[in-house]
Amino acid sequence: EGEANGEAIQKTNYVFQLPSIEDIRQIIPMHPSLIHVGKGILIPRRGSVASHDQWCQSSLTHSEDESKPMNDSSCFIPTETTMRNMSLLGIAMSSDPQPPPILVCGPSGSGKSSLVREMARLCSSFASSSLENATNSANYSCQEDELLELHVDDETDSKTLLGSYVATDIPGEFVWRAGPLTSAARLGRWVLIEDVDRCSEEIQAALLRLFEERILPLGVGKEERCHPRFRLFGTCATSASHASNDNDNQSRRMAAMSVGVGGKRILQPSLWRKVHVDPLPFAELKMVA
């Protein structure tokens, strides 16, 4: 009889499995101003309170299909590796109110630029979401949501990026013409510099003040502080060889901090916050294809 009671007690024991973060996210509604990038990491969307209010008004005056955000379309395919890489980028972005420039390292073809593009798309402001449904009177620019991608070659110098004084129609008169990087920093746009390790030391030296203090040197002793929403990203190609153990993997990532495949040294690599992304394995490549 005692053994029978023991078996009955064992049969009534229940095992409760804790829900995953993804399960919780599906049950608990999330505020539209937050973006879930995986592993429970939340990133705030760009834009102001006014853009959120206009998005709410647009949602009330249009049907559900019409008020659906424009940035729902994407070529980014969420796989286990890409979502893990996305969460690593989210961690690097969420640790400070204004994080330092983020350097995305990985082998060629691992999706470094696509990762930043997808993050910029997800974090676009409500202005981009409601732009299609806004009337002409309520329509306003959302240029700050556009990711500015800079491809630097051997002919590019710091004046091309930051700006320079140019002559006007009046003889002897010069005016300051801002470069693309300066204009983006003023508007609060996100900027992606491709292959930072291929940039000349002259360009990297000119941007040190921007990396350290978020201040733009405008020449002749003038300077300007960046917009609070300005973010700077860079990519750096590393060796495609796969590490055999954790020590080799750590050494490979440390080497990417100073010298990339381009062969040029990255000045002050400690000013960058490094995010090492992994390439897709063959099984995921077959699924994507």
Secondary structure, 3 states (H helix, E strand, C coil): CHHHHHHHHHHCCCCCCCCCHHHHHHHCCCCCCEEECCCCCEEECCCCHHHHHHHHHHHHHCCCCCCCCHHHCCCCCCCHHHHHHHHHHHHHHHCCCCCCCEEEEEECCCCHHHHHHHHHHHCCCHHHHHCCCCCCCCCCCCHHHCCEEEECCCCCCHHHHHEEEEECCCCCCEEEEECHHHHHHHHCCEEEEECHHHCCHHHHHHCHHHHHHCEEEEECCEEEECCCCCEEEEEEEECCCCCCCHHHHHHHHHHCCCECCCCCECCCHHHCEEEECCCCCHHHHHHHC
